[in-house]
Each structure stands twice: as structure tokens, then as C-alpha cells.
Amino acid sequence: MMMAKLSDVRVAALDLTFSNERLAVPLHLSRGAITEVTYAKVVLDMQTRGGQIQRGTGAIFLSDLWAFPDPAYDHAQKDQALRTLCQVIGAALQAGDVYGDPLEKGQQLEQILPGLVAQVEDALPFLQRGAIPYLAALNCLSPFDAAVHDGWGRALGGSAYAFYGADWLNADLGAYLGPAFQGRYPDTFWAHPRSTLRMQHVVGVNDALTSTATPSADDLPTDLTKWIRRDGLTCFKLKVRGQDPGVDAGRLGAVYTTAVHAGARPEAIHLSLDPNEACAHPDFLLEMLERLAWDCPLAYAALDYIEQPTARDLSSYSFTLHKVAQHKPVIIDESLDRLENLARLQPLGWSGLALKTCKGQSHSLLAYCWGKQHNLFMTLQDLTNPGLALVHSANLCAHLDLAVDYFEGNSRQYVPDACLAEQAAYPDYFQVQQGCLHLPAREPFGLY
């Protein structure tokens, strides 16, 4: 049963801005390379039922190659579509927002999202109906959702994570996740907040591992060895093409060996694999893992999980991932757009899920609670989050009880000069020391 509280908020004013950020070096995925991306920032004036006004902020990259990969549209068209959808979401919020807590408001926004998407597809002549994936719509919704959570926490006078309980939310998790969650709230599942997060470094498919003569961009290290020696890294996420199991196994072994030669302690090295849907069938993964175990058993032992190896459309599967999951956890990313898909994970053999703030703070909290209730393997992943988006993601990670204790934050690799004013306001989040982020001693205010 929903119950109104004085702390409920509604949008009183809204400001939406976009900035174009060029990557210092391309981020190569199996689908192509990201060279530029839009940073969307939302500032909301939130009014409580008690009349208090508090400002909330949310920000994210609108990553069309990840969220809207359809090759029928070029980057400029997809970027225009995502920006337009953000504008339509903002207009809908300003036109008729009602009081509620952040999870209520997140649910309300998701309920109207398909209609807003259709509005954009009708307005832009180059788009066909159904062109914008729901994942891309969540990506556009996420900075608004974050701003609501941030403003709500600030209106209550502290960290948003202190208020996700019965005293402040109008309904328990049963209202969102079903009867099994009645009487439970997100704070049921919190971990003791961590002050240190190990940094997970992305190794792109074309990244050099050892010394290269390629000129540096923005004084960035030009190979993995230099990155490891500069930042003390031990945790690595490999982007691979998913076309040849021997090549991918060899890449994992080579990264492990490079890390050891660069000074990382073997027992501290952690690997993960992200083919970004490029693997056509789980047999590919089984062969790759067999080769890795034979050729480089230490790299095999260091491999913690495989992220979204197969296509995002779960309805297209003629297979399950159970056999792969018997060897290494397999976690879902792009396939998890609608929360209803959570019930499909275990029957299809998925071990768990990758949480991402680019799908929304509300979405992430609810998916996390589902995962904890069902003992799933969970990690928190990145979308090259810069500025406030990275601060948001790091603080969320610090409060969750995850399967691994490291945190993906790759904006320092690809957009180190983005959002410099935001970096200056939160310097601890942008300094990697001995492979770790050391978060401020204070709790966040709102989300930050």
C-alpha cells in the first residue's frame, strides 16, 4: 500500500544541458569504436510536501553505440534521437509531475516512457516506429531519475542511502518486485559502506600491452604496462571480438602475463571478459575457457566472470548458458532493460547481473535487491562515466554487497579532461592510488 509522506517530492523547475565530449583515444567494442559522446546533465528544483525546495542533479553519457547499436542509423542521427528523447522526458516532467518518493517517481517515469519514445519517433522523420530500443530510453531517463534521488536525499538532509527504508519510502519492495519482497526495503540489503574501491581498468580490443611508439594523447599512458605502473592496477576488464576462441583466450593470457611483468602480484590480479554480445553460441565460450585453462591456468584462475557474451534479445535464444556458468559466472548487461527480465535469468543459465547507473538509480536499486534475494552474482559496471556520473556510480558501488570488490571507472582512460569543474569539486574520485579509489570519509550528500 502506498502512503504519502511529507518528504515526498515533485519537480518545481528543470534545466537540461548537453555537451559533446571527444574521447582522447577511441574505445573499441566488438560493434565498433566510440570516438565522441554526449554528456547529458539534469538539474531539478525539487519541492517537498512540506514546502522545502532542494536542488538535485543527475548526469550520464548518452552512449548510442552501446544502447542503440542499430547500423541503419549513423551516430549523428542516433545522438539527435537520444537528445530529443531527453528533452521530451524533461517536458513531461515539468508538465505534470506529482509528489512521490524516488522509487515511485522512477516507476511512474518508466510507465510513460514508451509513449514518450513513440512521440520522438513520430517527430523525427528519419526514425521508424520502434527504432529506439528500450535500453536507450532508460539511458535517457537515467539522469532525470538520478536528479530526483539526489534532490530527495538532500531535502532529507543527508545521504540518499540513509533513507531507502520504511520511514521514508511509501511502499515496500513488494510493490515493485512482487509478493516475495513484501515487508522488505532496499536498506535491508545494504553492505557496510566501503571507503576503498579497487579500480577495474578496461583493456580495449586494440590496446597495446607493452611499449609502443604511438604518441600519447593528453599525456595518457600508451600501453597497459605504463598504465599498471602509473596507477598500480591489478583488475582488468577485457573487451574482445568474440570471433576466435583461441584469439580471445590468448588475449586473456597475454594481459595476465603483462600485469605480472609490470609488477602486479599474481594473487592480486583479477580479470573479466566482455565480448559485448559478439559470441554467437555458448560453445564458443566453452572452447575459449578450455583453451585458456590449458594454455594459461593462472589467467583462468584469475578470471572472475564473463559479461554479456551473447545477444541482448533473450527471446532469440535457442540455447542456455548453464554449461558455461558451471565454469565461470556469466552476467547480464545489455539484456537487462525491463526488470521483468530478471525472472528469466536463472532459467537461461545466467549467473547474475551487471548493475549500471546509466539504466537509472531506481532500476539499479530494484535489480540489486532482486539479485540479493536470489543469491545472484552481481557487479557494478561503467559507461565511461565522467564527472558527477562517476561520483554517483562510485558511491552506489560503495553501498552495495557485490560479488567483487572492484569498480569499473574508465573515464580516466578515455575522457580524462571531461567535466573538469565537477572533477575539482570531488577530487578523491578522480585519483587512483595503488590501484584504488579512496573515497571521502564523509557520507554522500544526496547521491554525491
Helices and strands as residue ranges (DSSP letters): E 9-29, E 32-48, E 53-62, H 64-67, H 75-96, H 102-123, H 134-156, G 160-162, H 174-177, G 179-181, G 186-189, E 196-203, H 224-231, E 235-239, H 245-261, G 266-268, E 270-274, H 282-295, H 297-302, E 303-307, G 314-316, H 322-325, E 330-332, G 339-344, G 346-348, E 352-355, G 357-359, H 361-373, E 377-380, H 387-399, E 406-408, H 411-414, H 420-425, G 427-430, E 432-433, E 436-438
